[in-house]
């Protein structure tokens, strides 16, 4: 069985950038996503949403990356939301006590509405 490939795709929707994640966010994919997010989050005031509808797995290092990006976004007066995580990943976020460190939204529509209010 071959490993699931991790891919990202950036979509511009008005003044919001949506980063679609697909596959498994493990060790190798961490560096790929870190490079992308660092380049986007560093700007002043961007609105970013991770669409995790097709994200199958995130290891603890990947979860810590999301929390780090959340902190960076807040420091830059940016919006950083995470939408549509599956129940297994949400459970991991809860177990690690990260629920207060990241902005989670059940759907993309919820995340887009929150980004519009910023």
C-alpha positions in Angstrom: 0.0 0.0 0.0 1.5 3.3 -1.0 1.5 6.3 1.4 -1.2 9.0 0.9 0.2 12.0 -0.9 -0.2 15.3 0.9 -1.2 18.2 -1.3 -2.1 21.8 -0.8 -4.0 24.2 -3.1 -4.4 27.9 -2.5 -7.7 29.5 -3.6 -8.4 33.3 -3.6 -11.9 34.0 -2.6 -12.3 37.8 -2.4 -9.8 38.9 0.3 -9.6 35.5 1.9 -7.1 32.9 0.9 -8.3 29.3 1.3 -5.7 26.6 1.6 -7.2 23.2 0.7 -5.4 20.3 2.4 -5.6 16.8 1.2 -4.0 13.6 2.5 -1.9 12.9 5.6 -0.1 15.6 7.4 2.8 13.6 8.7 6.6 14.3 9.1 7.5 15.0 5.5 4.3 17.0 4.8 4.9 19.1 7.9 7.8 20.9 6.2 5.8 21.4 3.0 2.9 23.0 4.9 5.2 25.0 7.2 6.9 26.7 4.2 3.6 27.6 2.6 2.0 28.9 5.8 5.0 30.8 6.9 5.0 32.7 3.6 1.3 33.5 3.9 1.0 34.2 7.7 3.9 36.6 7.8 2.1 39.3 5.8 0.2 41.9 7.7 -3.5 41.4 7.9 -4.2 38.4 5.6 -7.3 36.3 6.1 -6.4 32.6 5.8 -8.6 29.5 6.2 -7.4 25.9 6.1 -10.0 23.7 4.4 -9.5 20.4 6.0 -12.4 18.5 4.4 -10.0 16.1 2.7 -7.4 16.0 5.4 -7.2 12.4 6.7 -4.6 12.6 9.5 -2.4 15.1 11.4 0.4 14.1 13.7 1.2 16.1 16.8 3.9 18.1 15.1 1.4 19.2 12.5 -1.1 20.2 15.2 1.6 22.3 16.8 2.3 24.0 13.5 -1.3 25.0 13.3 -1.2 26.5 16.8 2.1 28.3 15.9 0.4 29.8 12.8 -2.5 30.9 14.9 -0.2 32.8 17.2 1.7 34.4 14.3 -1.6 35.4 12.6 -2.9 37.1 15.8 0.4 38.9 16.2 0.0 40.2 12.6 -3.6 41.2 13.0 -4.6 38.4 10.7 -7.4 35.9 10.6 -6.4 32.2 10.6 -9.2 29.7 10.8 -9.3 25.9 10.5 -12.4 24.4 8.9 -14.0 21.0 8.5 -11.6 18.8 10.5 -12.8 15.2 10.8 -13.9 13.9 14.2 -10.6 11.9 14.8 -8.5 15.0 14.4 -10.8 17.1 16.5 -10.5 14.5 19.2 -6.7 14.7 19.1 -7.0 18.5 19.4 -9.2 18.1 22.4 -6.9 15.5 24.0 -3.9 17.7 23.6 -5.8 20.7 25.1 -5.3 22.8 21.9 -9.0 23.8 21.5 -8.2 27.2 22.9 -5.1 27.7 20.8 -6.6 27.4 17.4 -9.8 28.7 15.8 -11.8 25.7 14.7 -15.0 26.0 12.5 -17.3 23.1 11.7 -17.8 24.2 8.1 -16.2 26.3 5.5 -19.2 28.6 5.5 -18.7 29.2 9.3 -15.1 30.0 8.7 -15.8 32.4 5.8 -18.4 34.2 7.9 -16.0 34.6 10.7 -13.3 35.9 8.3 -15.7 38.4 6.9 -16.3 39.8 10.4 -12.7 40.6 11.0 
